[in-house]
């Protein structure tokens, strides 16, 4: 009879955390990117109808910043995995920017900033509508 796996909960928790992280990155990319496309389509439709086009530069700038922040967060997730691999293979407890924990914090900040950029861009766009 096989011995019960004592670490199944830890592994499953780690897998679910990866899933949530991927979901956050997808959300920030899709929400900001879709907002840019939606606004540009809306403005193009108004322009084609010869209707006054509201100034949406601010909203578009925030949505673009959100996409860029999300892209940076994606890069830092790679760095996190690289650092974790390095720490595991070399059996070290890295400190500072050589630690995966520091990069994890940077990634979380970038994702939150991307979400904030989306919210500010959305409120800016709504405020421009008449």
C-alpha positions as CSV (number, residue, x, y, z in Angstrom):
1,X,0.0,0.0,0.0
2,X,1.4,3.4,-0.9
3,X,2.0,6.1,1.6
4,X,-0.4,9.1,1.4
5,X,1.0,12.2,-0.2
6,X,1.6,14.7,2.6
7,X,2.3,17.7,0.3
8,X,-0.8,17.5,-2.0
9,X,-2.4,20.5,-0.4
10,X,0.8,22.7,-0.8
11,X,1.1,21.7,-4.5
12,X,-2.6,22.3,-5.2
13,X,-2.5,25.7,-3.4
14,X,0.6,26.7,-5.5
15,X,-1.2,25.6,-8.7
16,X,-4.3,27.6,-7.8
17,X,-2.1,30.7,-7.1
18,X,-0.5,30.4,-10.5
19,X,-4.0,30.2,-12.0
20,X,-5.2,33.3,-10.2
21,X,-2.1,35.1,-11.2
22,X,-2.6,34.2,-14.9
23,X,-6.2,35.3,-14.5
24,X,-5.1,38.7,-13.2
25,X,-2.7,39.2,-16.0
26,X,-5.3,38.2,-18.6
27,X,-7.8,40.6,-17.1
28,X,-5.5,43.6,-17.2
29,X,-4.5,42.9,-20.7
30,X,-8.0,42.2,-22.0
31,X,-9.8,45.0,-20.1
32,X,-7.4,47.7,-21.1
33,X,-6.9,46.4,-24.6
34,X,-10.6,46.0,-25.2
35,X,-11.2,49.5,-23.8
36,X,-8.8,51.0,-26.4
37,X,-10.4,49.1,-29.2
38,X,-13.9,50.1,-28.0
39,X,-13.1,53.8,-27.7
40,X,-11.4,53.9,-31.1
41,X,-14.4,52.1,-32.7
42,X,-16.8,54.5,-31.0
43,X,-14.8,57.6,-32.1
44,X,-14.6,56.3,-35.6
45,X,-18.3,55.8,-35.8
46,X,-19.0,59.3,-34.5
47,X,-16.6,60.7,-37.0
48,X,-18.2,58.8,-39.8
49,X,-21.6,60.3,-38.8
50,X,-20.0,63.8,-38.7
51,X,-20.9,64.1,-35.1
52,X,-18.7,66.0,-32.7
53,X,-16.0,63.7,-31.4
54,X,-15.2,63.9,-27.6
55,X,-11.6,64.2,-26.6
56,X,-10.7,60.8,-25.3
57,X,-6.9,61.2,-25.3
58,X,-6.7,61.0,-21.5
59,X,-8.7,57.8,-21.3
60,X,-6.8,56.2,-24.1
61,X,-3.5,57.2,-22.4
62,X,-4.6,55.4,-19.2
63,X,-5.7,52.3,-21.0
64,X,-2.4,52.2,-22.9
65,X,-0.5,52.6,-19.7
66,X,-2.6,49.7,-18.3
67,X,-1.6,47.5,-21.2
68,X,2.1,48.5,-20.8
69,X,2.0,47.8,-17.0
70,X,0.4,44.4,-17.7
71,X,3.2,43.7,-20.2
72,X,5.8,44.6,-17.6
73,X,4.1,42.4,-15.1
74,X,4.2,39.5,-17.5
75,X,8.0,40.0,-17.8
76,X,8.4,40.1,-14.1
77,X,6.5,36.8,-13.8
78,X,9.2,35.2,-15.9
79,X,11.8,36.7,-13.6
80,X,10.0,35.2,-10.6
81,X,10.1,31.7,-12.1
82,X,13.7,32.1,-13.1
83,X,14.6,33.3,-9.5
84,X,12.6,30.4,-8.0
85,X,14.4,27.9,-10.2
86,X,17.8,29.4,-9.4
87,X,17.0,29.4,-5.6
88,X,15.8,25.8,-5.8
89,X,18.7,24.4,-7.9
90,X,21.4,26.2,-5.9
91,X,19.6,25.7,-2.6
92,X,20.0,29.4,-1.6
93,X,17.8,31.9,0.2
94,X,18.4,34.9,-2.0
95,X,17.9,38.5,-0.7
96,X,17.1,41.8,-2.4
97,X,16.4,41.8,-6.1
98,X,18.0,38.4,-6.4
99,X,15.0,37.0,-4.5
100,X,11.8,35.8,-6.1
101,X,9.8,37.5,-3.3
102,X,11.0,41.0,-4.3
103,X,10.0,40.3,-7.9
104,X,6.6,38.9,-6.7
105,X,6.0,42.2,-4.9
106,X,7.0,44.2,-8.0
107,X,4.6,42.1,-10.2
108,X,1.7,42.6,-7.8
109,X,2.3,46.4,-7.8
110,X,2.4,46.4,-11.6
111,X,-0.9,44.4,-11.8
112,X,-2.6,46.7,-9.3
113,X,-1.4,49.8,-11.2
114,X,-2.7,48.3,-14.4
115,X,-6.1,47.9,-12.8
116,X,-6.0,51.4,-11.4
117,X,-5.1,52.7,-14.9
118,X,-8.2,50.8,-16.3
119,X,-10.5,52.4,-13.6
120,X,-9.1,55.9,-14.2
121,X,-9.4,55.5,-17.9
122,X,-12.9,54.2,-17.6
123,X,-14.0,57.1,-15.4
124,X,-12.2,59.6,-17.7
125,X,-14.0,58.2,-20.8
126,X,-17.4,58.3,-19.1
127,X,-16.9,61.8,-17.9
128,X,-16.2,62.9,-21.5
129,X,-19.6,61.6,-22.7
130,X,-22.5,63.9,-23.0
